[in-house]
């Protein structure tokens, strides 16, 4: 296991200690770090997906509202 040292504001430390009193704080911190890593990875995947959609969108021709309505009607038949 690796050891990591962090500096946090005293009020955060106290709130953490109060909230997780009697629990394995190292395990809690490890879980929080895993969650933070996953959130960052999800954010990166979302950004890449948005960039991909925008790139595809820039390569397509605009469609008029009339054409959209006609396609909807055709799809409902």
PyMOL commands that set and color helices and strands:
alter all, ss='L'
color gray80, all
select helices_A, chain A and resi 10-19+25-58+65-76
alter helices_A, ss='H'
color red, helices_A
deselect
rebuild
show_as cartoon
